[in-house]
Amino acid sequence: MDDSLQLGFPLWVRLTHFFNFLFITLLIRSGIEIIGAHPKFYWRDDALPGSEWFRLTKKRMPKGKRWTSEDEIEPMSPWTALPGKNNLGLGRHWHFWAATGWLLAGLIYVILLFATPQWRRLMHANIVEYLSVGVAGCSGLLPFSTAS
């Protein structure tokens, strides 16, 4: 194996993993923000009252009184959600950009993985042996349960 592969992980691997962690954290927190601002899940686009398949609120909206989705907001702690005070638009904005950044960091990782010799960390066998139909190099192996 190449000496550069044995010394540790290169900077680009560490940076893409750091940004992956950052963007996943933002995705989770912005998702909590979105759920706090609109705590009901619907299968259809019309979202009629009472047609939700999952609700994360104990609030029941009155039948004889007008109400909006602003009345359904469940406050979430800024420690778990984004510190936007249950702002649906801000949560969606952060969710979109966190997903975009996460995909971009993953794309950079995959491109650099195969553009550098780091792909050998994942595949130790010869590529020809790896893609062959038969199992290469198994003639001298002992069964797993053999006692020595």
N, CA, C and O atoms as a GROMACS GRO file, in nm:
protein
  592
    1MET      N    1   0.084  -0.118   0.000
    1MET     CA    2   0.000   0.000   0.000
    1MET      C    3   0.089   0.124   0.000
    1MET      O    4   0.200   0.121   0.052
    2ASP      N    5   0.040   0.230  -0.056
    2ASP     CA    6   0.115   0.355  -0.065
    2ASP      C    7   0.137   0.414   0.075
    2ASP      O    8   0.050   0.402   0.162
    3ASP      N    9   0.254   0.479   0.098
    3ASP     CA   10   0.285   0.536   0.228
    3ASP      C   11   0.188   0.648   0.267
    3ASP      O   12   0.159   0.666   0.385
    4SER      N   13   0.137   0.722   0.168
    4SER     CA   14   0.045   0.831   0.200
    4SER      C   15  -0.087   0.778   0.255
    4SER      O   16  -0.158   0.850   0.325
    5LEU      N   17  -0.122   0.653   0.224
    5LEU     CA   18  -0.246   0.596   0.275
    5LEU      C   19  -0.230   0.549   0.419
    5LEU      O   20  -0.330   0.539   0.491
    6GLN      N   21  -0.110   0.521   0.463
    6GLN     CA   22  -0.089   0.470   0.598
    6GLN      C   23  -0.070   0.580   0.701
    6GLN      O   24  -0.081   0.552   0.821
    7LEU      N   25  -0.044   0.701   0.661
    7LEU     CA   26  -0.015   0.808   0.756
    7LEU      C   27  -0.139   0.865   0.821
    7LEU      O   28  -0.128   0.928   0.927
    8GLY      N   29  -0.254   0.848   0.765
    8GLY     CA   30  -0.376   0.905   0.820
    8GLY      C   31  -0.463   0.957   0.707
    8GLY      O   32  -0.438   0.931   0.589
    9PHE      N   33  -0.563   1.030   0.745
    9PHE     CA   34  -0.656   1.081   0.646
    9PHE      C   35  -0.613   1.218   0.597
    9PHE      O   36  -0.570   1.302   0.677
   10PRO      N   37  -0.624   1.244   0.467
   10PRO     CA   38  -0.585   1.375   0.415
   10PRO      C   39  -0.683   1.483   0.461
   10PRO      O   40  -0.792   1.454   0.510
   11LEU      N   41  -0.642   1.607   0.442
   11LEU     CA   42  -0.722   1.721   0.487
   11LEU      C   43  -0.860   1.723   0.422
   11LEU      O   44  -0.959   1.754   0.488
   12TRP      N   45  -0.870   1.691   0.293
   12TRP     CA   46  -0.999   1.697   0.225
   12TRP      C   47  -1.097   1.596   0.283
   12TRP      O   48  -1.217   1.623   0.285
   13VAL      N   49  -1.051   1.480   0.328
   13VAL     CA   50  -1.141   1.382   0.390
   13VAL      C   51  -1.193   1.437   0.522
   13VAL      O   52  -1.312   1.428   0.552
   14ARG      N   53  -1.103   1.494   0.602
   14ARG     CA   54  -1.144   1.550   0.730
   14ARG      C   55  -1.240   1.668   0.712
   14ARG      O   56  -1.336   1.681   0.787
   15LEU      N   57  -1.213   1.755   0.614
   15LEU     CA   58  -1.300   1.870   0.590
   15LEU      C   59  -1.438   1.828   0.540
   15LEU      O   60  -1.539   1.882   0.585
   16THR      N   61  -1.444   1.733   0.447
   16THR     CA   62  -1.575   1.690   0.397
   16THR      C   63  -1.655   1.621   0.507
   16THR      O   64  -1.777   1.635   0.512
   17HIS      N   65  -1.589   1.548   0.596
   17HIS     CA   66  -1.661   1.487   0.708
   17HIS      C   67  -1.708   1.594   0.807
   17HIS      O   68  -1.818   1.582   0.862
   18PHE      N   69  -1.627   1.696   0.831
   18PHE     CA   70  -1.669   1.805   0.920
   18PHE      C   71  -1.791   1.875   0.862
   18PHE      O   72  -1.889   1.899   0.934
   19PHE      N   73  -1.786   1.909   0.733
   19PHE     CA   74  -1.901   1.977   0.672
   19PHE      C   75  -2.022   1.886   0.665
   19PHE      O   76  -2.135   1.933   0.677
   20ASN      N   77  -2.002   1.757   0.647
   20ASN     CA   78  -2.112   1.661   0.650
   20ASN      C   79  -2.181   1.666   0.787
   20ASN      O   80  -2.304   1.673   0.794
   21PHE      N   81  -2.102   1.664   0.894
   21PHE     CA   82  -2.158   1.673   1.029
   21PHE      C   83  -2.233   1.805   1.049
   21PHE      O   84  -2.342   1.807   1.106
   22LEU      N   85  -2.174   1.915   1.004
   22LEU     CA   86  -2.236   2.046   1.017
   22LEU      C   87  -2.370   2.052   0.944
   22LEU      O   88  -2.469   2.098   1.001
   23PHE      N   89  -2.372   2.007   0.819
   23PHE     CA   90  -2.495   2.015   0.741
   23PHE      C   91  -2.603   1.919   0.792
   23PHE      O   92  -2.721   1.952   0.788
   24ILE      N   93  -2.564   1.801   0.838
   24ILE     CA   94  -2.663   1.709   0.895
   24ILE      C   95  -2.724   1.768   1.022
   24ILE      O   96  -2.844   1.757   1.046
   25THR      N   97  -2.640   1.833   1.105
   25THR     CA   98  -2.690   1.899   1.225
   25THR      C   99  -2.788   2.009   1.189
   25THR      O  100  -2.893   2.022   1.252
   26LEU      N  101  -2.755   2.089   1.088
   26LEU     CA  102  -2.847   2.194   1.044
   26LEU      C  103  -2.975   2.136   0.986
   26LEU      O  104  -3.083   2.192   1.006
   27LEU      N  105  -2.965   2.025   0.914
   27LEU     CA  106  -3.085   1.961   0.860
   27LEU      C  107  -3.177   1.914   0.972
   27LEU      O  108  -3.299   1.934   0.964
   28ILE      N  109  -3.122   1.853   1.074
   28ILE     CA  110  -3.204   1.805   1.186
   28ILE      C  111  -3.267   1.922   1.260
   28ILE      O  112  -3.387   1.920   1.289
   29ARG      N  113  -3.188   2.024   1.290
   29ARG     CA  114  -3.241   2.138   1.366
   29ARG      C  115  -3.343   2.217   1.284
   29ARG      O  116  -3.443   2.263   1.340
   30SER      N  117  -3.320   2.234   1.155
   30SER     CA  118  -3.419   2.306   1.074
   30SER      C  119  -3.545   2.221   1.055
   30SER      O  120  -3.654   2.276   1.044
   31GLY      N  121  -3.530   2.087   1.051
   31GLY     CA  122  -3.648   2.001   1.045
   31GLY      C  123  -3.731   2.011   1.171
   31GLY      O  124  -3.854   2.011   1.164
   32ILE      N  125  -3.667   2.021   1.286
   32ILE     CA  126  -3.740   2.042   1.411
   32ILE      C  127  -3.809   2.177   1.411
   32ILE      O  128  -3.921   2.190   1.461
   33GLU      N  129  -3.744   2.277   1.356
   33GLU     CA  130  -3.804   2.411   1.344
   33GLU      C  131  -3.929   2.406   1.256
   33GLU      O  132  -4.031   2.468   1.289
   34ILE      N  133  -3.923   2.334   1.145
   34ILE     CA  134  -4.037   2.322   1.054
   34ILE      C  135  -4.152   2.248   1.122
   34ILE      O  136  -4.268   2.289   1.112
   35ILE      N  137  -4.120   2.140   1.193
   35ILE     CA  138  -4.224   2.064   1.263
   35ILE      C  139  -4.287   2.148   1.374
   35ILE      O  140  -4.408   2.138   1.396
   36GLY      N  141  -4.207   2.230   1.443
   36GLY     CA  142  -4.264   2.316   1.547
   36GLY      C  143  -4.356   2.422   1.490
   36GLY      O  144  -4.455   2.458   1.553
   37ALA      N  145  -4.325   2.471   1.370
   37ALA     CA  146  -4.409   2.574   1.308
   37ALA      C  147  -4.534   2.515   1.243
   37ALA      O  148  -4.634   2.584   1.230
   38HIS      N  149  -4.527   2.390   1.204
   38HIS     CA  150  -4.645   2.323   1.144
   38HIS      C  151  -4.643   2.177   1.188
   38HIS      O  152  -4.588   2.092   1.118
   39PRO      N  153  -4.703   2.147   1.305
   39PRO     CA  154  -4.687   2.013   1.366
   39PRO      C  155  -4.781   1.905   1.315
   39PRO      O  156  -4.814   1.814   1.391
   40LYS      N  157  -4.825   1.912   1.192
   40LYS     CA  158  -4.912   1.808   1.137
   40LYS      C  159  -4.857   1.760   1.004
   40LYS      O  160  -4.801   1.838   0.926
   41PHE      N  161  -4.873   1.630   0.978
   41PHE     CA  162  -4.828   1.571   0.852
   41PHE      C  163  -4.950   1.525   0.773
   41PHE      O  164  -5.040   1.462   0.828
   42TYR      N  165  -4.952   1.556   0.644
   42TYR     CA  166  -5.063   1.522   0.557
   42TYR      C  167  -5.015   1.437   0.440
   42TYR      O  168  -4.900   1.448   0.398
   43TRP      N  169  -5.105   1.351   0.388
   43TRP     CA  170  -5.076   1.273   0.267
   43TRP      C  171  -5.115   1.350   0.142
   43TRP      O  172  -5.054   1.333   0.036
   44ARG      N  173  -5.216   1.435   0.153
   44ARG     CA  174  -5.268   1.506   0.036
   44ARG      C  175  -5.226   1.652   0.039
   44ARG      O  176  -5.176   1.701   0.140
   45ASP      N  177  -5.247   1.721  -0.072
   45ASP     CA  178  -5.211   1.862  -0.082
   45ASP      C  179  -5.314   1.954  -0.017
   45ASP      O  180  -5.279   2.066   0.022
   46ASP      N  181  -5.440   1.911  -0.006
   46ASP     CA  182  -5.544   2.002   0.043
   46ASP      C  183  -5.533   2.029   0.194
   46ASP      O  184  -5.573   2.137   0.238
   47ALA      N  185  -5.482   1.936   0.273
   47ALA     CA  186  -5.458   1.953   0.416
   47ALA      C  187  -5.583   2.002   0.491
   47ALA      O  188  -5.579   2.102   0.562
   48LEU      N  189  -5.690   1.930   0.474
   48LEU     CA  190  -5.814   1.966   0.542
   48LEU      C  191  -5.802   1.936   0.691
   48LEU      O  192  -5.734   1.841   0.730
   49PRO      N  193  -5.869   2.016   0.775
   49PRO     CA  194  -5.863   1.991   0.919
   49PRO      C  195  -5.916   1.850   0.952
   49PRO      O  196  -6.022   1.810   0.905
   50GLY      N  197  -5.840   1.779   1.032
   50GLY     CA  198  -5.878   1.644   1.071
   50GLY      C  199  -5.831   1.535   0.976
   50GLY      O  200  -5.853   1.417   1.002
   51SER      N  201  -5.765   1.572   0.864
   51SER     CA  202  -5.722   1.471   0.767
   51SER      C  203  -5.573   1.439   0.781
   51SER      O  204  -5.516   1.369   0.697
   52GLU      N  205  -5.510   1.490   0.885
   52GLU     CA  206  -5.367   1.462   0.903
   52GLU      C  207  -5.348   1.317   0.944
   52GLU      O  208  -5.431   1.259   1.013
   53TRP      N  209  -5.237   1.257   0.899
   53TRP     CA  210  -5.208   1.119   0.935
   53TRP      C  211  -5.120   1.111   1.058
   53TRP      O  212  -5.110   1.005   1.120
   54PHE      N  213  -5.055   1.222   1.094
   54PHE     CA  214  -4.971   1.224   1.213
   54PHE      C  215  -4.970   1.366   1.267
   54PHE      O  216  -4.949   1.461   1.191
   55ARG      N  217  -4.991   1.380   1.396
   55ARG     CA  218  -4.991   1.513   1.456
   55ARG      C  219  -4.898   1.514   1.577
   55ARG      O  220  -4.896   1.420   1.656
   56LEU      N  221  -4.822   1.622   1.590
   56LEU     CA  222  -4.729   1.638   1.701
   56LEU      C  223  -4.773   1.751   1.794
   56LEU      O  224  -4.691   1.820   1.853
   57THR      N  225  -4.901   1.767   1.805
   57THR     CA  226  -4.956   1.870   1.891
   57THR      C  227  -5.079   1.816   1.964
   57THR      O  228  -5.150   1.730   1.912
   58LYS      N  229  -5.103   1.867   2.083
   58LYS     CA  230  -5.222   1.829   2.158
   58LYS      C  231  -5.334   1.928   2.136
   58LYS      O  232  -5.448   1.906   2.179
   59LYS      N  233  -5.303   2.038   2.068
   59LYS     CA  234  -5.403   2.142   2.045
   59LYS      C  235  -5.511   2.091   1.950
   59LYS      O  236  -5.481   2.026   1.850
   60ARG      N  237  -5.634   2.120   1.983
   60ARG     CA  238  -5.748   2.092   1.894
   60ARG      C  239  -5.808   2.226   1.855
   60ARG      O  240  -5.840   2.309   1.940
   61MET      N  241  -5.822   2.247   1.727
   61MET     CA  242  -5.876   2.373   1.680
   61MET      C  243  -6.029   2.370   1.690
   61MET      O  244  -6.091   2.269   1.660
   62PRO      N  245  -6.088   2.481   1.734
   62PRO     CA  246  -6.234   2.484   1.750
   62PRO      C  247  -6.305   2.474   1.616
   62PRO      O  248  -6.259   2.527   1.515
   63LYS      N  249  -6.418   2.404   1.616
   63LYS     CA  250  -6.490   2.383   1.491
   63LYS      C  251  -6.573   2.503   1.450
   63LYS      O  252  -6.592   2.526   1.330
   64GLY      N  253  -6.624   2.579   1.544
   64GLY     CA  254  -6.711   2.692   1.508
   64GLY      C  255  -6.638   2.824   1.497
   64GLY      O  256  -6.704   2.927   1.483
   65LYS      N  257  -6.507   2.826   1.504
   65LYS     CA  258  -6.430   2.949   1.502
   65LYS      C  259  -6.323   2.941   1.394
   65LYS      O  260  -6.266   2.835   1.369
   66ARG      N  261  -6.295   3.053   1.330
   66ARG     CA  262  -6.189   3.055   1.228
   66ARG      C  263  -6.052   3.048   1.295
   66ARG      O  264  -6.030   3.106   1.402
   67TRP      N  265  -5.961   2.976   1.230
   67TRP     CA  266  -5.825   2.966   1.281
   67TRP      C  267  -5.730   2.946   1.164
   67TRP      O  268  -5.772   2.907   1.055
   68THR      N  269  -5.605   2.974   1.186
   68THR     CA  270  -5.503   2.958   1.082
   68THR      C  271  -5.395   2.865   1.134
   68THR      O  272  -5.398   2.821   1.249
   69SER      N  273  -5.300   2.835   1.049
   69SER     CA  274  -5.190   2.748   1.091
   69SER      C  275  -5.103   2.816   1.198
   69SER      O  276  -5.031   2.748   1.271
   70GLU      N  277  -5.109   2.948   1.206
   70GLU     CA  278  -5.035   3.020   1.311
   70GLU      C  279  -5.087   2.982   1.450
   70GLU      O  280  -5.014   2.990   1.548
   71ASP      N  281  -5.214   2.943   1.458
   71ASP     CA  282  -5.271   2.902   1.587
   71ASP      C  283  -5.222   2.765   1.630
   71ASP      O  284  -5.236   2.729   1.747
   72GLU      N  285  -5.166   2.687   1.539
   72GLU     CA  286  -5.120   2.551   1.570
   72GLU      C  287  -4.974   2.542   1.612
   72GLU      O  288  -4.927   2.434   1.648
   73ILE      N  289  -4.903   2.651   1.608
   73ILE     CA  290  -4.759   2.648   1.636
   73ILE      C  291  -4.731   2.593   1.775
   73ILE      O  292  -4.792   2.635   1.874
   74GLU      N  293  -4.638   2.499   1.780
   74GLU     CA  294  -4.588   2.445   1.907
   74GLU      C  295  -4.449   2.500   1.928
   74GLU      O  296  -4.359   2.470   1.850
   75PRO      N  297  -4.428   2.581   2.030
   75PRO     CA  298  -4.294   2.638   2.050
   75PRO      C  299  -4.189   2.530   2.076
   75PRO      O  300  -4.209   2.440   2.158
   76MET      N  301  -4.078   2.539   2.006
   76MET     CA  302  -3.965   2.448   2.025
   76MET      C  303  -3.850   2.525   2.090
   76MET      O  304  -3.833   2.645   2.068
   77SER      N  305  -3.773   2.456   2.168
   77SER     CA  306  -3.659   2.519   2.235
   77SER      C  307  -3.553   2.558   2.133
   77SER      O  308  -3.523   2.480   2.042
   78PRO      N  309  -3.494   2.677   2.146
   78PRO     CA  310  -3.385   2.715   2.056
   78PRO      C  311  -3.261   2.627   2.072
   78PRO      O  312  -3.170   2.633   1.989
   79TRP      N  313  -3.255   2.547   2.177
   79TRP     CA  314  -3.144   2.455   2.195
   79TRP      C  315  -3.155   2.336   2.102
   79TRP      O  316  -3.053   2.278   2.063
   80THR      N  317  -3.278   2.297   2.064
   80THR     CA  318  -3.295   2.183   1.973
   80THR      C  319  -3.326   2.229   1.832
   80THR      O  320  -3.273   2.174   1.736
   81ALA      N  321  -3.411   2.329   1.819
   81ALA     CA  322  -3.444   2.382   1.686
   81ALA      C  323  -3.355   2.503   1.658
   81ALA      O  324  -3.274   2.542   1.742
   82LEU      N  325  -3.371   2.560   1.542
   82LEU     CA  326  -3.298   2.682   1.511
   82LEU      C  327  -3.351   2.795   1.598
   82LEU      O  328  -3.470   2.795   1.631
   83PRO      N  329  -3.269   2.890   1.635
   83PRO     CA  330  -3.318   3.000   1.718
   83PRO      C  331  -3.397   3.102   1.637
   83PRO      O  332  -3.363   3.221   1.637
   84GLY      N  333  -3.503   3.058   1.568
   84GLY     CA  334  -3.583   3.146   1.485
   84GLY      C  335  -3.721   3.171   1.538
   84GLY      O  336  -3.802   3.235   1.471
   85LYS      N  337  -3.752   3.122   1.657
   85LYS     CA  338  -3.883   3.141   1.720
   85LYS      C  339  -3.997   3.088   1.633
   85LYS      O  340  -4.091   3.161   1.602
   86ASN      N  341  -3.989   2.960   1.594
   86ASN     CA  342  -4.095   2.892   1.520
   86ASN      C  343  -4.130   2.962   1.389
   86ASN      O  344  -4.248   2.979   1.358
   87ASN      N  345  -4.031   3.000   1.315
   87ASN     CA  346  -4.049   3.066   1.187
   87ASN      C  347  -4.042   2.960   1.077
   87ASN      O  348  -3.934   2.908   1.048
   88LEU      N  349  -4.156   2.929   1.018
   88LEU     CA  350  -4.163   2.825   0.915
   88LEU      C  351  -4.078   2.860   0.794
   88LEU      O  352  -4.007   2.774   0.741
   89GLY      N  353  -4.084   2.985   0.749
   89GLY     CA  354  -4.006   3.026   0.633
   89GLY      C  355  -3.856   3.017   0.657
   89GLY      O  356  -3.782   2.972   0.570
   90LEU      N  357  -3.812   3.059   0.774
   90LEU     CA  358  -3.670   3.051   0.806
   90LEU      C  359  -3.625   2.906   0.818
   90LEU      O  360  -3.516   2.870   0.773
   91GLY      N  361  -3.709   2.821   0.877
   91GLY     CA  362  -3.676   2.679   0.887
   91GLY      C  363  -3.663   2.614   0.751
   91GLY      O  364  -3.571   2.535   0.728
   92ARG      N  365  -3.754   2.646   0.661
   92ARG     CA  366  -3.746   2.590   0.525
   92ARG      C  367  -3.624   2.642   0.451
   92ARG      O  368  -3.559   2.568   0.377
   93HIS      N  369  -3.593   2.769   0.471
   93HIS     CA  370  -3.474   2.828   0.408
   93HIS      C  371  -3.349   2.754   0.454
   93HIS      O  372  -3.270   2.713   0.369
   94TRP      N  373  -3.329   2.736   0.583
   94TRP     CA  374  -3.212   2.665   0.635
   94TRP      C  375  -3.212   2.519   0.592
   94TRP      O  376  -3.107   2.462   0.565
   95HIS      N  377  -3.330   2.459   0.586
   95HIS     CA  378  -3.339   2.318   0.546
   95HIS      C  379  -3.293   2.300   0.402
   95HIS      O  380  -3.218   2.207   0.371
   96PHE      N  381  -3.337   2.389   0.313
   96PHE     CA  382  -3.297   2.382   0.172
   96PHE      C  383  -3.146   2.399   0.157
   96PHE      O  384  -3.082   2.320   0.087
   97TRP      N  385  -3.089   2.501   0.221
   97TRP     CA  386  -2.946   2.527   0.204
   97TRP      C  387  -2.860   2.423   0.275
   97TRP      O  388  -2.749   2.395   0.230
   98ALA      N  389  -2.909   2.366   0.384
   98ALA     CA  390  -2.833   2.259   0.450
   98ALA      C  391  -2.832   2.134   0.364
   98ALA      O  392  -2.730   2.066   0.355
   99ALA      N  393  -2.945   2.103   0.300
   99ALA     CA  394  -2.948   1.986   0.210
   99ALA      C  395  -2.859   2.009   0.088
   99ALA      O  396  -2.790   1.917   0.044
  100THR      N  397  -2.859   2.130   0.036
  100THR     CA  398  -2.773   2.162  -0.078
  100THR      C  399  -2.626   2.150  -0.039
  100THR      O  400  -2.547   2.093  -0.115
  101GLY      N  401  -2.588   2.203   0.076
  101GLY     CA  402  -2.449   2.192   0.122
  101GLY      C  403  -2.409   2.049   0.150
  101GLY      O  404  -2.296   2.009   0.121
  102TRP      N  405  -2.501   1.970   0.207
  102TRP     CA  406  -2.472   1.830   0.237
  102TRP      C  407  -2.447   1.751   0.108
  102TRP      O  408  -2.354   1.671   0.101
  103LEU      N  409  -2.530   1.774   0.006
  103LEU     CA  410  -2.511   1.707  -0.123
  103LEU      C  411  -2.382   1.752  -0.190
  103LEU      O  412  -2.312   1.670  -0.250
  104LEU      N  413  -2.350   1.878  -0.181
  104LEU     CA  414  -2.226   1.930  -0.240
  104LEU      C  415  -2.103   1.871  -0.170
  104LEU      O  416  -2.007   1.833  -0.237
  105ALA      N  417  -2.106   1.863  -0.038
  105ALA     CA  418  -1.993   1.803   0.035
  105ALA      C  419  -1.979   1.655   0.000
  105ALA      O  420  -1.867   1.605  -0.013
  106GLY      N  421  -2.090   1.584  -0.017
  106GLY     CA  422  -2.084   1.444  -0.057
  106GLY      C  423  -2.031   1.427  -0.198
  106GLY      O  424  -1.955   1.335  -0.224
  107LEU      N  425  -2.070   1.515  -0.288
  107LEU     CA  426  -2.021   1.510  -0.426
  107LEU      C  427  -1.871   1.537  -0.431
  107LEU      O  428  -1.798   1.468  -0.503
  108ILE      N  429  -1.825   1.636  -0.356
  108ILE     CA  430  -1.682   1.665  -0.351
  108ILE      C  431  -1.606   1.545  -0.295
  108ILE      O  432  -1.499   1.510  -0.345
  109TYR      N  433  -1.661   1.482  -0.191
  109TYR     CA  434  -1.596   1.365  -0.131
  109TYR      C  435  -1.583   1.251  -0.232
  109TYR      O  436  -1.475   1.192  -0.244
  110VAL      N  437  -1.689   1.220  -0.304
  110VAL     CA  438  -1.686   1.109  -0.399
  110VAL      C  439  -1.590   1.139  -0.514
  110VAL      O  440  -1.515   1.051  -0.558
  111ILE      N  441  -1.592   1.262  -0.564
  111ILE     CA  442  -1.502   1.298  -0.673
  111ILE      C  443  -1.356   1.287  -0.629
  111ILE      O  444  -1.274   1.228  -0.699
  112LEU      N  445  -1.324   1.343  -0.513
  112LEU     CA  446  -1.186   1.337  -0.465
  112LEU      C  447  -1.146   1.196  -0.422
  112LEU      O  448  -1.028   1.161  -0.428
  113LEU      N  449  -1.241   1.116  -0.378
  113LEU     CA  450  -1.210   0.979  -0.340
  113LEU      C  451  -1.156   0.901  -0.459
  113LEU      O  452  -1.058   0.828  -0.447
  114PHE      N  453  -1.220   0.916  -0.574
  114PHE     CA  454  -1.176   0.841  -0.692
  114PHE      C  455  -1.070   0.914  -0.774
  114PHE      O  456  -1.008   0.854  -0.861
  115ALA      N  457  -1.049   1.043  -0.748
  115ALA     CA  458  -0.943   1.117  -0.818
  115ALA      C  459  -0.808   1.103  -0.749
  115ALA      O  460  -0.704   1.137  -0.806
  116THR      N  461  -0.808   1.054  -0.628
  116THR     CA  462  -0.685   1.034  -0.552
  116THR      C  463  -0.671   0.885  -0.520
  116THR      O  464  -0.765   0.809  -0.542
  117PRO      N  465  -0.557   0.843  -0.469
  117PRO     CA  466  -0.541   0.700  -0.436
  117PRO      C  467  -0.615   0.657  -0.309
  117PRO      O  468  -0.598   0.544  -0.265
  118GLN      N  469  -0.696   0.742  -0.251
  118GLN     CA  470  -0.766   0.707  -0.127
  118GLN      C  471  -0.871   0.598  -0.148
  118GLN      O  472  -0.914   0.536  -0.050
  119TRP      N  473  -0.914   0.574  -0.271
  119TRP     CA  474  -1.015   0.470  -0.294
  119TRP      C  475  -0.962   0.333  -0.257
  119TRP      O  476  -1.040   0.240  -0.235
  120ARG      N  477  -0.827   0.319  -0.249
  120ARG     CA  478  -0.769   0.190  -0.213
  120ARG      C  479  -0.798   0.153  -0.067
  120ARG      O  480  -0.789   0.036  -0.031
  121ARG      N  481  -0.833   0.249   0.016
  121ARG     CA  482  -0.873   0.218   0.154
  121ARG      C  483  -1.002   0.136   0.156
  121ARG      O  484  -1.023   0.055   0.246
  122LEU      N  485  -1.087   0.159   0.058
  122LEU     CA  486  -1.215   0.089   0.055
  122LEU      C  487  -1.207  -0.046  -0.015
  122LEU      O  488  -1.282  -0.137   0.018
  123MET      N  489  -1.116  -0.060  -0.110
  123MET     CA  490  -1.107  -0.181  -0.189
  123MET      C  491  -0.962  -0.230  -0.186
  123MET      O  492  -0.876  -0.176  -0.258
  124HIS      N  493  -0.934  -0.330  -0.105
  124HIS     CA  494  -0.796  -0.377  -0.088
  124HIS      C  495  -0.754  -0.478  -0.194
  124HIS      O  496  -0.634  -0.495  -0.217
  125ALA      N  497  -0.847  -0.544  -0.257
  125ALA     CA  498  -0.814  -0.647  -0.356
  125ALA      C  499  -0.782  -0.584  -0.491
  125ALA      O  500  -0.813  -0.467  -0.517
  126ASN      N  501  -0.720  -0.662  -0.574
  126ASN     CA  502  -0.696  -0.621  -0.711
  126ASN      C  503  -0.831  -0.605  -0.780
  126ASN      O  504  -0.920  -0.689  -0.760
  127ILE      N  505  -0.849  -0.502  -0.860
  127ILE     CA  506  -0.979  -0.474  -0.923
  127ILE      C  507  -1.023  -0.588  -1.014
  127ILE      O  508  -1.142  -0.616  -1.024
  128VAL      N  509  -0.929  -0.654  -1.080
  128VAL     CA  510  -0.963  -0.767  -1.167
  128VAL      C  511  -1.016  -0.883  -1.083
  128VAL      O  512  -1.116  -0.946  -1.120
  129GLU      N  513  -0.950  -0.912  -0.971
  129GLU     CA  514  -0.997  -1.017  -0.882
  129GLU      C  515  -1.131  -0.980  -0.819
  129GLU      O  516  -1.217  -1.065  -0.799
  130TYR      N  517  -1.148  -0.853  -0.789
  130TYR     CA  518  -1.270  -0.806  -0.724
  130TYR      C  519  -1.392  -0.822  -0.815
  130TYR      O  520  -1.501  -0.856  -0.770
  131LEU      N  521  -1.372  -0.797  -0.945
  131LEU     CA  522  -1.483  -0.804  -1.040
  131LEU      C  523  -1.501  -0.942  -1.102
  131LEU      O  524  -1.597  -0.964  -1.175
  132SER      N  525  -1.410  -1.036  -1.074
  132SER     CA  526  -1.420  -1.168  -1.134
  132SER      C  527  -1.538  -1.246  -1.076
  132SER      O  528  -1.585  -1.217  -0.966
  133VAL      N  529  -1.584  -1.342  -1.152
  133VAL     CA  530  -1.700  -1.421  -1.111
  133VAL      C  531  -1.665  -1.515  -0.997
  133VAL      O  532  -1.741  -1.527  -0.902
  134GLY      N  533  -1.552  -1.581  -1.006
  134GLY     CA  534  -1.512  -1.675  -0.903
  134GLY      C  535  -1.451  -1.602  -0.784
  134GLY      O  536  -1.419  -1.484  -0.792
  135VAL      N  537  -1.435  -1.675  -0.675
  135VAL     CA  538  -1.371  -1.619  -0.558
  135VAL      C  539  -1.222  -1.644  -0.572
  135VAL      O  540  -1.176  -1.758  -0.573
  136ALA      N  541  -1.145  -1.536  -0.584
  136ALA     CA  542  -1.002  -1.548  -0.610
  136ALA      C  543  -0.925  -1.569  -0.480
  136ALA      O  544  -0.955  -1.507  -0.379
  137GLY      N  545  -0.826  -1.656  -0.484
  137GLY     CA  546  -0.734  -1.672  -0.374
  137GLY      C  547  -0.790  -1.744  -0.252
  137GLY      O  548  -0.740  -1.723  -0.142
  138CYS      N  549  -0.891  -1.827  -0.267
  138CYS     CA  550  -0.951  -1.894  -0.151
  138CYS      C  551  -0.905  -2.038  -0.135
  138CYS      O  552  -0.956  -2.110  -0.049
  139SER      N  553  -0.809  -2.082  -0.214
  139SER     CA  554  -0.771  -2.223  -0.210
  139SER      C  555  -0.699  -2.261  -0.082
  139SER      O  556  -0.711  -2.375  -0.037
  140GLY      N  557  -0.624  -2.170  -0.021
  140GLY     CA  558  -0.548  -2.203   0.098
  140GLY      C  559  -0.616  -2.167   0.229
  140GLY      O  560  -0.553  -2.176   0.334
  141LEU      N  561  -0.741  -2.126   0.226
  141LEU     CA  562  -0.809  -2.085   0.348
  141LEU      C  563  -0.863  -2.205   0.426
  141LEU      O  564  -0.905  -2.305   0.368
  142LEU      N  565  -0.860  -2.192   0.554
  142LEU     CA  566  -0.916  -2.295   0.641
  142LEU      C  567  -1.060  -2.260   0.677
  142LEU      O  568  -1.097  -2.143   0.677
  143PRO      N  569  -1.141  -2.362   0.707
  143PRO     CA  570  -1.278  -2.329   0.751
  143PRO      C  571  -1.276  -2.248   0.878
  143PRO      O  572  -1.181  -2.256   0.956
  144PHE      N  573  -1.380  -2.170   0.901
  144PHE     CA  574  -1.387  -2.078   1.014
  144PHE      C  575  -1.386  -2.152   1.148
  144PHE      O  576  -1.325  -2.106   1.245
  145SER      N  577  -1.453  -2.264   1.155
  145SER     CA  578  -1.470  -2.333   1.282
  145SER      C  579  -1.355  -2.426   1.319
  145SER      O  580  -1.366  -2.500   1.417
  146THR      N  581  -1.246  -2.425   1.245
  146THR     CA  582  -1.134  -2.516   1.274
  146THR      C  583  -1.058  -2.467   1.396
  146THR      O  584  -1.024  -2.350   1.408
  147ALA      N  585  -1.032  -2.558   1.483
  147ALA     CA  586  -0.951  -2.525   1.601
  147ALA      C  587  -0.803  -2.540   1.564
  147ALA      O  588  -0.767  -2.630   1.488
  148SER      N  589  -0.720  -2.453   1.617
  148SER     CA  590  -0.577  -2.464   1.584
  148SER      C  591  -0.500  -2.541   1.686
  148SER      O  592  -0.379  -2.559   1.672
   0.00000   0.00000   0.00000
